[in-house]
Every structure is written in C-alpha cells, then in structure tokens.
C-alpha cells in the first residue's frame, strides 16, 4: 500500500524544491495545491510507473486531480 509519505519522498527525489510538497494530503490538488504543470505530471507518471509497476493512460491524466487519485491509481494497478 502506497502512503503519502512515500509519494512525498518520490516527488522530492524527482522534483526537488520545484513543487510545494511539504504539507500534501490526500485531498491536495496536483495542479492548484502542489503546482504541477503538464510536464510535471508526465514525469510523475513515468516515475510512478517504474516504481509501482502501474501504467498511466491519457484518460488517467483527465481523471487524476488529487494525491488521493494518484494513490487509488497505484493501488488499483492497471485498472
């Protein structure tokens, strides 16, 4: 089971100080609260695909808006 702390560590390793990840929670919006751009989302997907053996599709980018959505996607696998 992926945790918010694991995502924080992963995001910090990939994005460094670029994003506001210190106080994220499940309802944190990737774009509005964390500051992710489209490029950040692509890097996030690539990193998480490799780390958790999950695949992000174009439809996922339309439906994933929060940290909770990311966790649900990872836990749901390729669904």
PyMOL Python script that loads the backbone (N, CA, C, O; Angstrom):
from pymol import cmd

cmd.read_pdbstr("""\
ATOM      1  N   UNK A   1       0.843  -1.187   0.000  1.00  0.00           N
ATOM      2  CA  UNK A   1       0.000   0.000   0.000  1.00  0.00           C
ATOM      3  C   UNK A   1       0.885   1.247   0.000  1.00  0.00           C
ATOM      4  O   UNK A   1       1.731   1.417   0.877  1.00  0.00           O
ATOM      5  N   UNK A   2       0.686   2.089  -0.963  1.00  0.00           N
ATOM      6  CA  UNK A   2       1.458   3.324  -1.066  1.00  0.00           C
ATOM      7  C   UNK A   2       0.926   4.345  -0.058  1.00  0.00           C
ATOM      8  O   UNK A   2      -0.279   4.437   0.176  1.00  0.00           O
ATOM      9  N   UNK A   3       1.841   5.103   0.529  1.00  0.00           N
ATOM     10  CA  UNK A   3       1.452   6.113   1.505  1.00  0.00           C
ATOM     11  C   UNK A   3       1.798   7.503   0.991  1.00  0.00           C
ATOM     12  O   UNK A   3       2.562   7.662   0.039  1.00  0.00           O
ATOM     13  N   UNK A   4       1.229   8.485   1.631  1.00  0.00           N
ATOM     14  CA  UNK A   4       1.526   9.871   1.282  1.00  0.00           C
ATOM     15  C   UNK A   4       3.011  10.151   1.517  1.00  0.00           C
ATOM     16  O   UNK A   4       3.640  10.868   0.739  1.00  0.00           O
ATOM     17  N   UNK A   5       3.565   9.590   2.582  1.00  0.00           N
ATOM     18  CA  UNK A   5       4.989   9.803   2.876  1.00  0.00           C
ATOM     19  C   UNK A   5       5.873   9.250   1.757  1.00  0.00           C
ATOM     20  O   UNK A   5       6.876   9.865   1.399  1.00  0.00           O
ATOM     21  N   UNK A   6       5.502   8.083   1.200  1.00  0.00           N
ATOM     22  CA  UNK A   6       6.262   7.525   0.077  1.00  0.00           C
ATOM     23  C   UNK A   6       6.185   8.447  -1.136  1.00  0.00           C
ATOM     24  O   UNK A   6       7.184   8.671  -1.820  1.00  0.00           O
ATOM     25  N   UNK A   7       4.991   8.980  -1.398  1.00  0.00           N
ATOM     26  CA  UNK A   7       4.843   9.899  -2.530  1.00  0.00           C
ATOM     27  C   UNK A   7       5.655  11.171  -2.306  1.00  0.00           C
ATOM     28  O   UNK A   7       6.282  11.679  -3.235  1.00  0.00           O
ATOM     29  N   UNK A   8       5.646  11.684  -1.084  1.00  0.00           N
ATOM     30  CA  UNK A   8       6.451  12.875  -0.773  1.00  0.00           C
ATOM     31  C   UNK A   8       7.920  12.618  -1.075  1.00  0.00           C
ATOM     32  O   UNK A   8       8.583  13.442  -1.704  1.00  0.00           O
ATOM     33  N   UNK A   9       8.430  11.469  -0.624  1.00  0.00           N
ATOM     34  CA  UNK A   9       9.827  11.127  -0.854  1.00  0.00           C
ATOM     35  C   UNK A   9      10.117  11.008  -2.353  1.00  0.00           C
ATOM     36  O   UNK A   9      11.140  11.494  -2.837  1.00  0.00           O
ATOM     37  N   UNK A  10       9.212  10.363  -3.073  1.00  0.00           N
ATOM     38  CA  UNK A  10       9.391  10.185  -4.512  1.00  0.00           C
ATOM     39  C   UNK A  10       9.361  11.529  -5.220  1.00  0.00           C
ATOM     40  O   UNK A  10      10.226  11.814  -6.049  1.00  0.00           O
ATOM     41  N   UNK A  11       8.377  12.356  -4.902  1.00  0.00           N
ATOM     42  CA  UNK A  11       8.267  13.675  -5.529  1.00  0.00           C
ATOM     43  C   UNK A  11       9.481  14.534  -5.195  1.00  0.00           C
ATOM     44  O   UNK A  11       9.988  15.251  -6.057  1.00  0.00           O
ATOM     45  N   UNK A  12       9.949  14.469  -3.952  1.00  0.00           N
ATOM     46  CA  UNK A  12      11.122  15.256  -3.554  1.00  0.00           C
ATOM     47  C   UNK A  12      12.354  14.812  -4.344  1.00  0.00           C
ATOM     48  O   UNK A  12      13.158  15.644  -4.762  1.00  0.00           O
ATOM     49  N   UNK A  13      12.499  13.515  -4.544  1.00  0.00           N
ATOM     50  CA  UNK A  13      13.648  12.996  -5.293  1.00  0.00           C
ATOM     51  C   UNK A  13      13.601  13.424  -6.753  1.00  0.00           C
ATOM     52  O   UNK A  13      14.637  13.719  -7.349  1.00  0.00           O
ATOM     53  N   UNK A  14      12.405  13.460  -7.331  1.00  0.00           N
ATOM     54  CA  UNK A  14      12.259  13.794  -8.746  1.00  0.00           C
ATOM     55  C   UNK A  14      12.242  15.301  -8.977  1.00  0.00           C
ATOM     56  O   UNK A  14      12.886  15.793  -9.904  1.00  0.00           O
ATOM     57  N   UNK A  15      11.515  16.034  -8.145  1.00  0.00           N
ATOM     58  CA  UNK A  15      11.280  17.453  -8.400  1.00  0.00           C
ATOM     59  C   UNK A  15      12.068  18.400  -7.506  1.00  0.00           C
ATOM     60  O   UNK A  15      12.113  19.601  -7.772  1.00  0.00           O
ATOM     61  N   UNK A  16      12.682  17.888  -6.467  1.00  0.00           N
ATOM     62  CA  UNK A  16      13.433  18.748  -5.555  1.00  0.00           C
ATOM     63  C   UNK A  16      12.557  19.828  -4.955  1.00  0.00           C
ATOM     64  O   UNK A  16      11.483  19.551  -4.422  1.00  0.00           O
ATOM     65  N   UNK A  17      13.023  21.051  -5.047  1.00  0.00           N
ATOM     66  CA  UNK A  17      12.313  22.203  -4.463  1.00  0.00           C
ATOM     67  C   UNK A  17      11.325  22.848  -5.435  1.00  0.00           C
ATOM     68  O   UNK A  17      10.718  23.869  -5.110  1.00  0.00           O
ATOM     69  N   UNK A  18      11.159  22.266  -6.621  1.00  0.00           N
ATOM     70  CA  UNK A  18      10.274  22.855  -7.636  1.00  0.00           C
ATOM     71  C   UNK A  18       8.816  22.916  -7.200  1.00  0.00           C
ATOM     72  O   UNK A  18       8.087  23.835  -7.573  1.00  0.00           O
ATOM     73  N   UNK A  19       8.389  21.920  -6.400  1.00  0.00           N
ATOM     74  CA  UNK A  19       6.985  21.803  -6.043  1.00  0.00           C
ATOM     75  C   UNK A  19       6.767  21.956  -4.547  1.00  0.00           C
ATOM     76  O   UNK A  19       7.671  21.724  -3.745  1.00  0.00           O
ATOM     77  N   UNK A  20       5.551  22.352  -4.187  1.00  0.00           N
ATOM     78  CA  UNK A  20       5.165  22.539  -2.797  1.00  0.00           C
ATOM     79  C   UNK A  20       4.599  21.228  -2.249  1.00  0.00           C
ATOM     80  O   UNK A  20       3.386  21.021  -2.262  1.00  0.00           O
ATOM     81  N   UNK A  21       5.479  20.341  -1.766  1.00  0.00           N
ATOM     82  CA  UNK A  21       5.009  19.026  -1.317  1.00  0.00           C
ATOM     83  C   UNK A  21       5.040  18.845   0.193  1.00  0.00           C
ATOM     84  O   UNK A  21       4.625  17.800   0.694  1.00  0.00           O
ATOM     85  N   UNK A  22       5.511  19.819   0.913  1.00  0.00           N
ATOM     86  CA  UNK A  22       5.711  19.676   2.361  1.00  0.00           C
ATOM     87  C   UNK A  22       4.426  19.298   3.099  1.00  0.00           C
ATOM     88  O   UNK A  22       4.464  18.454   3.994  1.00  0.00           O
ATOM     89  N   UNK A  23       3.318  19.891   2.751  1.00  0.00           N
ATOM     90  CA  UNK A  23       2.082  19.695   3.504  1.00  0.00           C
ATOM     91  C   UNK A  23       0.996  18.972   2.705  1.00  0.00           C
ATOM     92  O   UNK A  23      -0.190  19.216   2.926  1.00  0.00           O
ATOM     93  N   UNK A  24       1.377  18.095   1.790  1.00  0.00           N
ATOM     94  CA  UNK A  24       0.355  17.438   0.986  1.00  0.00           C
ATOM     95  C   UNK A  24      -0.435  16.430   1.814  1.00  0.00           C
ATOM     96  O   UNK A  24       0.063  15.845   2.776  1.00  0.00           O
ATOM     97  N   UNK A  25      -1.675  16.255   1.401  1.00  0.00           N
ATOM     98  CA  UNK A  25      -2.538  15.227   1.975  1.00  0.00           C
ATOM     99  C   UNK A  25      -3.362  14.644   0.832  1.00  0.00           C
ATOM    100  O   UNK A  25      -3.195  15.051  -0.318  1.00  0.00           O
ATOM    101  N   UNK A  26      -4.239  13.709   1.128  1.00  0.00           N
ATOM    102  CA  UNK A  26      -4.979  13.030   0.060  1.00  0.00           C
ATOM    103  C   UNK A  26      -5.833  13.965  -0.781  1.00  0.00           C
ATOM    104  O   UNK A  26      -6.091  13.683  -1.951  1.00  0.00           O
ATOM    105  N   UNK A  27      -6.269  15.063  -0.206  1.00  0.00           N
ATOM    106  CA  UNK A  27      -7.124  15.975  -0.972  1.00  0.00           C
ATOM    107  C   UNK A  27      -6.341  17.073  -1.685  1.00  0.00           C
ATOM    108  O   UNK A  27      -6.936  17.916  -2.356  1.00  0.00           O
ATOM    109  N   UNK A  28      -5.017  17.075  -1.549  1.00  0.00           N
ATOM    110  CA  UNK A  28      -4.196  18.087  -2.228  1.00  0.00           C
ATOM    111  C   UNK A  28      -4.320  17.943  -3.737  1.00  0.00           C
ATOM    112  O   UNK A  28      -4.127  16.860  -4.291  1.00  0.00           O
ATOM    113  N   UNK A  29      -4.647  19.055  -4.394  1.00  0.00           N
ATOM    114  CA  UNK A  29      -4.779  19.072  -5.844  1.00  0.00           C
ATOM    115  C   UNK A  29      -3.388  19.176  -6.464  1.00  0.00           C
ATOM    116  O   UNK A  29      -2.582  20.022  -6.075  1.00  0.00           O
ATOM    117  N   UNK A  30      -3.122  18.308  -7.431  1.00  0.00           N
ATOM    118  CA  UNK A  30      -1.800  18.250  -8.042  1.00  0.00           C
ATOM    119  C   UNK A  30      -1.397  19.575  -8.685  1.00  0.00           C
ATOM    120  O   UNK A  30      -0.248  20.000  -8.572  1.00  0.00           O
ATOM    121  N   UNK A  31      -2.327  20.211  -9.345  1.00  0.00           N
ATOM    122  CA  UNK A  31      -2.017  21.468 -10.039  1.00  0.00           C
ATOM    123  C   UNK A  31      -2.121  22.679  -9.120  1.00  0.00           C
ATOM    124  O   UNK A  31      -1.185  23.472  -9.019  1.00  0.00           O
ATOM    125  N   UNK A  32      -3.265  22.818  -8.450  1.00  0.00           N
ATOM    126  CA  UNK A  32      -3.524  24.021  -7.659  1.00  0.00           C
ATOM    127  C   UNK A  32      -2.715  24.079  -6.369  1.00  0.00           C
ATOM    128  O   UNK A  32      -2.143  25.121  -6.047  1.00  0.00           O
ATOM    129  N   UNK A  33      -2.659  22.979  -5.629  1.00  0.00           N
ATOM    130  CA  UNK A  33      -2.002  22.988  -4.323  1.00  0.00           C
ATOM    131  C   UNK A  33      -0.506  22.697  -4.405  1.00  0.00           C
ATOM    132  O   UNK A  33       0.289  23.281  -3.669  1.00  0.00           O
ATOM    133  N   UNK A  34      -0.131  21.795  -5.300  1.00  0.00           N
ATOM    134  CA  UNK A  34       1.255  21.369  -5.382  1.00  0.00           C
ATOM    135  C   UNK A  34       2.018  22.146  -6.448  1.00  0.00           C
ATOM    136  O   UNK A  34       3.231  22.325  -6.338  1.00  0.00           O
ATOM    137  N   UNK A  35       1.318  22.604  -7.472  1.00  0.00           N
ATOM    138  CA  UNK A  35       1.947  23.406  -8.514  1.00  0.00           C
ATOM    139  C   UNK A  35       2.457  22.619  -9.705  1.00  0.00           C
ATOM    140  O   UNK A  35       3.334  23.089 -10.430  1.00  0.00           O
ATOM    141  N   UNK A  36       1.916  21.418  -9.915  1.00  0.00           N
ATOM    142  CA  UNK A  36       2.363  20.616 -11.053  1.00  0.00           C
ATOM    143  C   UNK A  36       1.877  21.198 -12.371  1.00  0.00           C
ATOM    144  O   UNK A  36       0.743  21.663 -12.490  1.00  0.00           O
ATOM    145  N   UNK A  37       2.759  21.158 -13.350  1.00  0.00           N
ATOM    146  CA  UNK A  37       2.417  21.517 -14.717  1.00  0.00           C
ATOM    147  C   UNK A  37       2.197  20.219 -15.490  1.00  0.00           C
ATOM    148  O   UNK A  37       2.342  19.130 -14.933  1.00  0.00           O
ATOM    149  N   UNK A  38       1.856  20.329 -16.744  1.00  0.00           N
ATOM    150  CA  UNK A  38       1.695  19.142 -17.584  1.00  0.00           C
ATOM    151  C   UNK A  38       2.988  18.334 -17.646  1.00  0.00           C
ATOM    152  O   UNK A  38       2.958  17.104 -17.628  1.00  0.00           O
ATOM    153  N   UNK A  39       4.105  19.018 -17.717  1.00  0.00           N
ATOM    154  CA  UNK A  39       5.407  18.339 -17.755  1.00  0.00           C
ATOM    155  C   UNK A  39       5.650  17.597 -16.439  1.00  0.00           C
ATOM    156  O   UNK A  39       6.105  16.453 -16.447  1.00  0.00           O
ATOM    157  N   UNK A  40       5.349  18.242 -15.313  1.00  0.00           N
ATOM    158  CA  UNK A  40       5.488  17.569 -14.015  1.00  0.00           C
ATOM    159  C   UNK A  40       4.644  16.297 -13.973  1.00  0.00           C
ATOM    160  O   UNK A  40       5.097  15.260 -13.488  1.00  0.00           O
ATOM    161  N   UNK A  41       3.411  16.382 -14.486  1.00  0.00           N
ATOM    162  CA  UNK A  41       2.524  15.216 -14.469  1.00  0.00           C
ATOM    163  C   UNK A  41       3.107  14.060 -15.275  1.00  0.00           C
ATOM    164  O   UNK A  41       2.994  12.899 -14.883  1.00  0.00           O
ATOM    165  N   UNK A  42       3.724  14.384 -16.389  1.00  0.00           N
ATOM    166  CA  UNK A  42       4.346  13.337 -17.215  1.00  0.00           C
ATOM    167  C   UNK A  42       5.503  12.694 -16.466  1.00  0.00           C
ATOM    168  O   UNK A  42       5.614  11.469 -16.425  1.00  0.00           O
ATOM    169  N   UNK A  43       6.369  13.517 -15.873  1.00  0.00           N
ATOM    170  CA  UNK A  43       7.486  12.964 -15.092  1.00  0.00           C
ATOM    171  C   UNK A  43       6.978  12.161 -13.900  1.00  0.00           C
ATOM    172  O   UNK A  43       7.536  11.112 -13.578  1.00  0.00           O
ATOM    173  N   UNK A  44       5.920  12.647 -13.239  1.00  0.00           N
ATOM    174  CA  UNK A  44       5.332  11.917 -12.125  1.00  0.00           C
ATOM    175  C   UNK A  44       4.870  10.541 -12.588  1.00  0.00           C
ATOM    176  O   UNK A  44       5.167   9.532 -11.948  1.00  0.00           O
ATOM    177  N   UNK A  45       4.137  10.502 -13.708  1.00  0.00           N
ATOM    178  CA  UNK A  45       3.622   9.242 -14.232  1.00  0.00           C
ATOM    179  C   UNK A  45       4.756   8.289 -14.576  1.00  0.00           C
ATOM    180  O   UNK A  45       4.704   7.111 -14.224  1.00  0.00           O
ATOM    181  N   UNK A  46       5.770   8.780 -15.254  1.00  0.00           N
ATOM    182  CA  UNK A  46       6.897   7.924 -15.635  1.00  0.00           C
ATOM    183  C   UNK A  46       7.585   7.343 -14.398  1.00  0.00           C
ATOM    184  O   UNK A  46       7.923   6.160 -14.368  1.00  0.00           O
ATOM    185  N   UNK A  47       7.787   8.171 -13.393  1.00  0.00           N
ATOM    186  CA  UNK A  47       8.449   7.723 -12.164  1.00  0.00           C
ATOM    187  C   UNK A  47       7.605   6.686 -11.433  1.00  0.00           C
ATOM    188  O   UNK A  47       8.117   5.655 -10.996  1.00  0.00           O
ATOM    189  N   UNK A  48       6.312   6.964 -11.303  1.00  0.00           N
ATOM    190  CA  UNK A  48       5.435   6.054 -10.572  1.00  0.00           C
ATOM    191  C   UNK A  48       5.189   4.758 -11.336  1.00  0.00           C
ATOM    192  O   UNK A  48       5.026   3.699 -10.731  1.00  0.00           O
ATOM    193  N   UNK A  49       5.162   4.841 -12.661  1.00  0.00           N
ATOM    194  CA  UNK A  49       5.022   3.623 -13.467  1.00  0.00           C
ATOM    195  C   UNK A  49       6.186   2.675 -13.196  1.00  0.00           C
ATOM    196  O   UNK A  49       5.993   1.473 -13.017  1.00  0.00           O
ATOM    197  N   UNK A  50       7.378   3.221 -13.167  1.00  0.00           N
ATOM    198  CA  UNK A  50       8.563   2.401 -12.935  1.00  0.00           C
ATOM    199  C   UNK A  50       8.606   1.872 -11.506  1.00  0.00           C
ATOM    200  O   UNK A  50       8.911   0.700 -11.285  1.00  0.00           O
ATOM    201  N   UNK A  51       8.304   2.727 -10.543  1.00  0.00           N
ATOM    202  CA  UNK A  51       8.412   2.350  -9.134  1.00  0.00           C
ATOM    203  C   UNK A  51       7.339   1.351  -8.711  1.00  0.00           C
ATOM    204  O   UNK A  51       7.621   0.423  -7.954  1.00  0.00           O
ATOM    205  N   UNK A  52       6.102   1.537  -9.198  1.00  0.00           N
ATOM    206  CA  UNK A  52       4.986   0.726  -8.720  1.00  0.00           C
ATOM    207  C   UNK A  52       4.418  -0.231  -9.772  1.00  0.00           C
ATOM    208  O   UNK A  52       3.404  -0.884  -9.526  1.00  0.00           O
ATOM    209  N   UNK A  53       5.057  -0.319 -10.930  1.00  0.00           N
ATOM    210  CA  UNK A  53       4.602  -1.228 -11.994  1.00  0.00           C
ATOM    211  C   UNK A  53       3.123  -0.989 -12.342  1.00  0.00           C
ATOM    212  O   UNK A  53       2.329  -1.926 -12.417  1.00  0.00           O
ATOM    213  N   UNK A  54       2.784   0.268 -12.547  1.00  0.00           N
ATOM    214  CA  UNK A  54       1.439   0.682 -12.925  1.00  0.00           C
ATOM    215  C   UNK A  54       1.548   1.470 -14.223  1.00  0.00           C
ATOM    216  O   UNK A  54       2.608   2.016 -14.529  1.00  0.00           O
ATOM    217  N   UNK A  55       0.480   1.533 -14.973  1.00  0.00           N
ATOM    218  CA  UNK A  55       0.505   2.268 -16.241  1.00  0.00           C
ATOM    219  C   UNK A  55      -0.512   3.390 -16.212  1.00  0.00           C
ATOM    220  O   UNK A  55      -1.682   3.169 -15.898  1.00  0.00           O
ATOM    221  N   UNK A  56      -0.070   4.589 -16.537  1.00  0.00           N
ATOM    222  CA  UNK A  56      -0.958   5.745 -16.643  1.00  0.00           C
ATOM    223  C   UNK A  56      -1.339   5.929 -18.110  1.00  0.00           C
ATOM    224  O   UNK A  56      -0.472   5.934 -18.984  1.00  0.00           O
ATOM    225  N   UNK A  57      -2.628   6.080 -18.375  1.00  0.00           N
ATOM    226  CA  UNK A  57      -3.117   6.299 -19.728  1.00  0.00           C
ATOM    227  C   UNK A  57      -3.488   7.774 -19.902  1.00  0.00           C
ATOM    228  O   UNK A  57      -3.502   8.536 -18.935  1.00  0.00           O
ATOM    229  N   UNK A  58      -3.784   8.163 -21.128  1.00  0.00           N
ATOM    230  CA  UNK A  58      -4.236   9.539 -21.372  1.00  0.00           C
ATOM    231  C   UNK A  58      -5.502   9.848 -20.578  1.00  0.00           C
ATOM    232  O   UNK A  58      -5.665  10.965 -20.087  1.00  0.00           O
ATOM    233  N   UNK A  59      -6.396   8.874 -20.447  1.00  0.00           N
ATOM    234  CA  UNK A  59      -7.617   9.078 -19.670  1.00  0.00           C
ATOM    235  C   UNK A  59      -7.311   9.330 -18.199  1.00  0.00           C
ATOM    236  O   UNK A  59      -8.021  10.084 -17.533  1.00  0.00           O
ATOM    237  N   UNK A  60      -6.255   8.699 -17.695  1.00  0.00           N
ATOM    238  CA  UNK A  60      -5.880   8.908 -16.298  1.00  0.00           C
ATOM    239  C   UNK A  60      -5.525  10.366 -16.045  1.00  0.00           C
ATOM    240  O   UNK A  60      -5.858  10.917 -14.996  1.00  0.00           O
ATOM    241  N   UNK A  61      -4.854  10.989 -17.000  1.00  0.00           N
ATOM    242  CA  UNK A  61      -4.460  12.386 -16.817  1.00  0.00           C
ATOM    243  C   UNK A  61      -5.680  13.303 -16.726  1.00  0.00           C
ATOM    244  O   UNK A  61      -5.603  14.373 -16.122  1.00  0.00           O
ATOM    245  N   UNK A  62      -6.785  12.902 -17.310  1.00  0.00           N
ATOM    246  CA  UNK A  62      -8.009  13.689 -17.232  1.00  0.00           C
ATOM    247  C   UNK A  62      -8.724  13.476 -15.909  1.00  0.00           C
ATOM    248  O   UNK A  62      -9.385  14.388 -15.412  1.00  0.00           O
ATOM    249  N   UNK A  63      -8.601  12.275 -15.325  1.00  0.00           N
ATOM    250  CA  UNK A  63      -9.365  11.951 -14.122  1.00  0.00           C
ATOM    251  C   UNK A  63      -8.569  12.101 -12.827  1.00  0.00           C
ATOM    252  O   UNK A  63      -9.166  12.207 -11.755  1.00  0.00           O
ATOM    253  N   UNK A  64      -7.265  12.112 -12.897  1.00  0.00           N
ATOM    254  CA  UNK A  64      -6.448  12.224 -11.689  1.00  0.00           C
ATOM    255  C   UNK A  64      -6.202  13.696 -11.390  1.00  0.00           C
ATOM    256  O   UNK A  64      -5.557  14.407 -12.161  1.00  0.00           O
ATOM    257  N   UNK A  65      -6.735  14.139 -10.246  1.00  0.00           N
ATOM    258  CA  UNK A  65      -6.592  15.541  -9.868  1.00  0.00           C
ATOM    259  C   UNK A  65      -5.924  15.718  -8.510  1.00  0.00           C
ATOM    260  O   UNK A  65      -5.322  16.759  -8.249  1.00  0.00           O
ATOM    261  N   UNK A  66      -6.024  14.714  -7.644  1.00  0.00           N
ATOM    262  CA  UNK A  66      -5.524  14.851  -6.276  1.00  0.00           C
ATOM    263  C   UNK A  66      -4.518  13.752  -5.931  1.00  0.00           C
ATOM    264  O   UNK A  66      -4.365  12.776  -6.666  1.00  0.00           O
ATOM    265  N   UNK A  67      -3.848  13.930  -4.816  1.00  0.00           N
ATOM    266  CA  UNK A  67      -2.948  12.899  -4.305  1.00  0.00           C
ATOM    267  C   UNK A  67      -3.729  11.610  -4.052  1.00  0.00           C
ATOM    268  O   UNK A  67      -3.224  10.521  -4.322  1.00  0.00           O
ATOM    269  N   UNK A  68      -4.945  11.723  -3.540  1.00  0.00           N
ATOM    270  CA  UNK A  68      -5.788  10.545  -3.318  1.00  0.00           C
ATOM    271  C   UNK A  68      -6.058   9.790  -4.609  1.00  0.00           C
ATOM    272  O   UNK A  68      -6.078   8.559  -4.619  1.00  0.00           O
ATOM    273  N   UNK A  69      -6.266  10.522  -5.699  1.00  0.00           N
ATOM    274  CA  UNK A  69      -6.471   9.891  -7.007  1.00  0.00           C
ATOM    275  C   UNK A  69      -5.221   9.119  -7.437  1.00  0.00           C
ATOM    276  O   UNK A  69      -5.321   8.027  -7.996  1.00  0.00           O
ATOM    277  N   UNK A  70      -4.051   9.691  -7.173  1.00  0.00           N
ATOM    278  CA  UNK A  70      -2.783   9.017  -7.525  1.00  0.00           C
ATOM    279  C   UNK A  70      -2.651   7.725  -6.714  1.00  0.00           C
ATOM    280  O   UNK A  70      -2.307   6.675  -7.257  1.00  0.00           O
ATOM    281  N   UNK A  71      -2.925   7.811  -5.421  1.00  0.00           N
ATOM    282  CA  UNK A  71      -2.845   6.617  -4.572  1.00  0.00           C
ATOM    283  C   UNK A  71      -3.811   5.548  -5.056  1.00  0.00           C
ATOM    284  O   UNK A  71      -3.445   4.376  -5.146  1.00  0.00           O
ATOM    285  N   UNK A  72      -5.045   5.943  -5.370  1.00  0.00           N
ATOM    286  CA  UNK A  72      -6.043   4.987  -5.865  1.00  0.00           C
ATOM    287  C   UNK A  72      -5.585   4.339  -7.162  1.00  0.00           C
ATOM    288  O   UNK A  72      -5.789   3.141  -7.357  1.00  0.00           O
ATOM    289  N   UNK A  73      -4.976   5.102  -8.043  1.00  0.00           N
ATOM    290  CA  UNK A  73      -4.480   4.558  -9.304  1.00  0.00           C
ATOM    291  C   UNK A  73      -3.384   3.534  -9.052  1.00  0.00           C
ATOM    292  O   UNK A  73      -3.388   2.455  -9.644  1.00  0.00           O
ATOM    293  N   UNK A  74      -2.448   3.870  -8.176  1.00  0.00           N
ATOM    294  CA  UNK A  74      -1.359   2.946  -7.887  1.00  0.00           C
ATOM    295  C   UNK A  74      -1.894   1.669  -7.245  1.00  0.00           C
ATOM    296  O   UNK A  74      -1.485   0.568  -7.614  1.00  0.00           O
ATOM    297  N   UNK A  75      -2.789   1.812  -6.301  1.00  0.00           N
ATOM    298  CA  UNK A  75      -3.326   0.638  -5.612  1.00  0.00           C
ATOM    299  C   UNK A  75      -4.224  -0.192  -6.509  1.00  0.00           C
ATOM    300  O   UNK A  75      -4.378  -1.397  -6.305  1.00  0.00           O
ATOM    301  N   UNK A  76      -4.821   0.458  -7.509  1.00  0.00           N
ATOM    302  CA  UNK A  76      -5.687  -0.261  -8.441  1.00  0.00           C
ATOM    303  C   UNK A  76      -4.938  -0.890  -9.592  1.00  0.00           C
ATOM    304  O   UNK A  76      -5.527  -1.619 -10.390  1.00  0.00           O
ATOM    305  N   UNK A  77      -3.641  -0.620  -9.691  1.00  0.00           N
ATOM    306  CA  UNK A  77      -2.822  -1.194 -10.750  1.00  0.00           C
ATOM    307  C   UNK A  77      -3.177  -0.625 -12.101  1.00  0.00           C
ATOM    308  O   UNK A  77      -3.301   0.590 -12.254  1.00  0.00           O
ATOM    309  N   UNK A  78      -3.340  -1.483 -13.077  1.00  0.00           N
ATOM    310  CA  UNK A  78      -3.601  -1.057 -14.456  1.00  0.00           C
ATOM    311  C   UNK A  78      -5.071  -0.834 -14.738  1.00  0.00           C
ATOM    312  O   UNK A  78      -5.467  -0.737 -15.900  1.00  0.00           O
ATOM    313  N   UNK A  79      -5.870  -0.751 -13.724  1.00  0.00           N
ATOM    314  CA  UNK A  79      -7.321  -0.552 -13.937  1.00  0.00           C
ATOM    315  C   UNK A  79      -7.615   0.834 -14.436  1.00  0.00           C
ATOM    316  O   UNK A  79      -8.776   1.174 -14.667  1.00  0.00           O
TER     317      UNK A  79
END
""", "prot")
cmd.dss("prot")
cmd.show_as("cartoon", "prot")
cmd.util.cbc("prot")
cmd.orient("prot")
